[in-house]
Amino acid sequence: MKKINLMILVTSLSLFIGTFAAASGNPDQPPSEAAKGMPGALGTIEFTPDPHREGSTTLWYDTDGVQPGIAGCHYEVDLQGEPTGRSFCESCTPDLLLVESNPGKEELHLHKNDIGHPDTFNCQTWCVGNGHKGGSCKSEDISIPKIENGDKQTSAACSCE
């Protein structure tokens, strides 16, 4: 994507993004548009990458979209569309909920104040809702060529029985 297109996107979208609620480990907002209506979708949480760039609007890509059965990651890009080296992957919470990044596969989007809003899923409910006997959140190593020079990243997905 050309630099000018990214700058227009940043300017346009930043006008429409509202303020964010206080950080929480439990879903505090409804599911994202992409997760709405999916079995096991519990809602979104706030996520702050490390290091946090408070006050900055940052640009991110999601590698897999909202697909609880596929482990994926988010990676940040600069205005030229080049990866910055910052990334975060999907994960399992201590109570085994899946933290699933959004919005869509390879969709460039903004994080106002450098805060994302991933969805959370109950994998047991998601798996049963998709015709399986059951399931749970499982961590796995994946390789994302565009981030960290293709080094393995630890991500997570719903693993169904």
N, C-alpha and C positions, 0 to 999 in steps of 0.2 A: 504494500500500500504506500502511496507517495506521501511525503512529509506534509504537504498541504492538505490532503484528505484527512490525515490523522488530526491535524490542528483544527480543522472544521468540525470533525467529530467530537473532539474534546470540548470545544467551545459550545457546540450545540447541545450535547448531552449533559454537560455540567449545569446548564440552566434548568434541567428537568429533574435532577436528582435531589431528593429531599434530605432532611437531616436523619441521622441514624440514632436508634435507641441505644441505651447503655449496653455494654457487653454482657453476654450471658452464656452459660454453658448449656442451657436448655432452650428449645425453640421458643422464640418470643414474637415471631411474626408468622403469618400464613406461609404455606409453601410458595416457591417461586412459580411464575407462569408455566415454566417447563415441567415442574413437578406436580402442579395442581392436578388432582384426580388420580394420581398414581397410587397404587397400593403401598401402604407403609409410610407415605410422605407425612412428616410430622410438623414441618415448618422450617423457617430459616433461623440462623443464629448470626451473631457478629463474629468476624474473624479478623484479627490484626496480624499481618505477616511480620516477621522479624528480619531485619530491623524495621521498626515502624517509622514511616515518614509522615508524621502527624502534620496536618494542614495541607498535604499534597493530594492532588487528584492523580491517580496512577492508572496506567493502561495495562490490561491483562487479557490473555487468551486462556480458554479452557480446552484441554486436549480431547475430551470425550463427550462433553455435554452432560445432560442429566441422564445417566445410564448406570443405575446402581449395581448392575452386574459386571461392569467394566471398571477396572482401576485406572484412574487418571490423575492429572495434575493441572495446576494453574501456573502460568509463567508470565512475568512482567516483560513488557517491551517499551522501548523509548519512542520518541516521536518519529523516528525513521523506521520503526517496525522491527528493530533489532532487539533480541533478548538482552535484558540487563543483568542476568545472573540470579535474580531473586525468583523463587518459586515456592509453592507449597502444594502438597499432594492431599488426596482424599485420605481419610483416616477413620479409625474406630475410636469412639469415646470409651471411657472406663466402663460404662454400662452397656457397651457393645452396640450403640447406635452408629450408623454410617454417616459421616460428614461428607456430603456429596457436592462438589463444585458445580456451578452453573454459569452462564445461561445456556449456551449451545456450543456444539463442537466447533472449535477454531473461530469462535465469535469474539471479536474485539469489543471490550467493554471497559467502563470506568469503575474505579473504586474511589469514591469521594472520601477525603480524609484518610486514604490508604486503608480503608476497611471494606472487607468483602462480606457477603451474606450468603454463605452456602446453605443448602438444604440439609435436613437430617432425615434419615430413614430408619425405620424398624425393619431389619432384614428378614426376620421371621415372617412378618406380615407381607413384605414385598414378595418374598419367594412364594408363599402360599397363594397370594393374589395373582401370581404368574404361573400357576398350575403345578407347583412343586410341593413336596411333603413338608418342607420347612427350610430353615436356613439361618445363617448368622453372619456377622461382619468378620471378615478375615483380612489381615494385612498381607501384602505381597510386594515383591520387588519388581519394578518395571523400568524400562529404559525409554526416555523421551529424548529423541535426537536434538531437539531445539533447545533443551535446557541442560545446564551442567555438562556440556560436551558429550551428551549421551550416556553419562554415568548412571548407574542404577539409582533409582529413587524408591523409597518405601511409600507405597500407596495402600489403598484398601478398596474392597468391593463386597457386595453381598454374595456369599457363597451358598448356593441352594443344594438341597438333598434331592 
